[in-house]
Amino acid sequence: MEENQEKDMVSLYKALSEFRQNIKQPAKDGKNPYFKSAYVTLEGVIKAVDEAMSGTGLSFIQEVATVNGLPAVRTVLMHEKGGVMMSGWLSLPLKQNATPQDVGSLITYAKRYQLAGFMGVASDVDDDGMQSSQYRPNQGYQQQNSGYYQPQQSRQNNDNDVVAHWRQVMADVCQRLGTDQKTVMNAIKQVIAESTRYKNYANWSDAAKRNAEIAIMRNLVKENM
């Protein structure tokens, strides 16, 4: 039995090597007009993968389930001779009061993000490491159902806490919208410049400015997902 399984995996690995030779990176066919950026849609990723798999004996499915109360996606790669590889479950936090449409949008995003990563398709904007340099997952924050990072203990309204929270939200927004920090900041500045709500923004404290920017970023996600 183990010998047969090993042969199955050898066939799958050979097919994967052929797939890698066949893969053609797709054009970024999705447009985000607010951020003036482009990305590859789920349909574009699937098309690129299907075309590269042709004649290799490979196929894939994407399973959707609920993991720890959140929608989750898993990609399973199969070969006609029996070899199987699968990703882990990818679950993303939902915002508060999420609608069925929000859930569907999140699942679509998770499918695209995971399939592209699993099969080596470039689908998002390259931020040259900016997002990862801002993201600090081990600063005492945990993911909540709101889709943003909140402190484990009650957060005092001081500059250090607000800045840490701001960075976590920025990292999440960049990932969700497939863009970079510079583009998000330009969008924030545009909102501030166009809204009378922020007419005295220049005179606000640093903490008040960061909290306002966090609220704007949350609205950007709601408007663009």
N, C-alpha and C positions, 0 to 999 in steps of 0.2 A: 504493500500500500504506500509506504513512504517513498519507495523507488518511483512509483507511478506519479505521485505528487511532485517529486523533484523533476521528472521529465516534463510534466505539465508546466511547471514554472519556467523551465529552460525555454520551452516553446513561447511562453508569454514574453520572456525577456528578449528573445530574438525578434519577436513581432514588435515589441516596443522600440527596439533599435531601428527597425524599418520605419516605424511610425515617425521617429525623430528625424529621419532623413526626408520623409515626405512632408512634414508640417511646414506650412507657409503662414507666417504671421499675418493675421487679418488686418484690414484697414479699420481704423476707429470710426465706426458707423453710427455711434450714438452721440448726440449733442446735448450739452447742458447749457442752454442759452444764458442763464443767469451768471454762470461762472465762465462762459465763453471757453469751455474745454470740451474735449472729445474723449470717448471711451468706446470699447468694443461691447456691443450688446450681447445678451445671452445667446440670441439667435446667431450672431456672428461667431461667437466662440464655438457653439455646437457645429456650425457649418465647417469651420476650419478643422475641428477634430474629426468629424465624419469623413471629410475628404481625405485626410491623412491616414485614416484607418482603412480606407478602401483597399482590399486585397491582402490585408495583414492578418485577418482572422480575429481582430480585436473588436470589441463592442463595449458599451458602457451604459449604466443606468444611474439615475440619481434618486435616492430614496428621501422621502420627507417624513419626519416624525416629530414628536414632542419630547424634548429632553429637559428634565428639571423645570418643566413648566414653560419652556420656550420652544418656538419652532426651530427645527434643526434639519440639516441636509447632510447626506453622506453620498460620496461618489464611489461606485463599484466598477472596476475594470475587469473584463472577462476575455478569455481567449477561447476559440472554438474547440481546442483540444483539452480544455478543462482548467487551465490556470486562472486564478482569481487574485486580484489585489483590491484593497479598499482603503479609503481614507478614514479618518476619525470623523465623529459627528461635529459639524460646525453649527453652533447656535449663536445667535446675535440677540442682544437685549431689545425689547420693545419699548417704545415710548409710552407714557401714560395715556389711557383712554384710546388705545390703538383700535382702529377699525379693521374689518376684514380686508379692506383694500390695503391698509398699512401692512398687514401680515403677508398678503400676497406679494407686495413690493419687496418686503424684506427677504422672503423666500427666493424670489427671482434674483435679488442681489447676491444672496448666499450661494445659489447655484452657479451663477456666473463667476463669482470670486473663487469658489473652490474648484470648479472644473478647469478654469484657466490655470490656476496654480498647480493642480494635479497633473495636467497634461502639458505644461510648459508653454502656455499661450500668454503673450503680453497683452493685457486688456485694459490696464489703467494708466493714468498719467504717472510718469516717473518723477518723484519729487526729490531725487538725488539724496535720499537719506534724511531729509528735513523732518519728516513725520516721526521717524524712529528716534531721532535725536531729542525730540520734544516729549516723547512718551515715556513716562516713568511708572511702570505698573506696580512697583513695590513700595509705594509711599503711604501705605495705610489706607488705601482706597479699595472699594469693591464695587463690582457691577451690580446695579439695581435694575428693576424692570423699566425704569424711566429711560434707559438707554444711555445714561450718562454716569459718570463716576461721582460718588458721594463718599464722604469720610465715614469710617466705622464709628467714630465718636462725634458728638455734636461739634460742629465746626464754628470756631470763634471768627468773628468778622475782622480778621487782621490780614495784612497784606500778603504774608507768606501763604496762608491757607487759601486765599482767593486766587493767587497766582498759580498755585499747584492745581486747584480745581479748574482754572482757565485752561491750563496746558492739557489736562486730561480730556476736557470737552473738545478742545481744538483737535487733538489727535483722533478722537472718535469721529468728528465731523469730516475731517480730511479722508478718513477711511470710507465712511459711508457715501460720500459724494464723489470719491475717486479724483480728488484734486489735491492741491498743496496748500501750505499755510499762507503763502503770499497771496494766492487767489482768494482765500477765505477772508483775509484781512482787508483786501480791496473791496470785497462785497460788504463787509461790516462798515467800512468808511463811507461807502455809498449810502447805506441805510441811515447812518448818523447824519450825513450831509443833507439828506432829502426829507428828514422827519423833524417837525417842530418840537417833538418830544425831547429831542436832544440838543435844543438850541443853546443851552448853557453847559453842554458836555465838557467844554474846555476848562470850566471852573470846578468840575466835580473832583472828588478825591480819587486816588488811584484805585482803591477798592471798589468804589461806586462805578468807575469806568469799566473795570474788569467784569463786574456783575452784569452791567448793561450789555457788554459784548457777549457774555455767555447766553443771555436771553436772546440776543439777535441770532447767534449761531443755532440755537434750538429751533428758532423759527425758519432759518434757512433749510434745515433738514426737513422740517414739516412741508415746506413749499417745494422741495426738489426731490422727494422720494415718493 
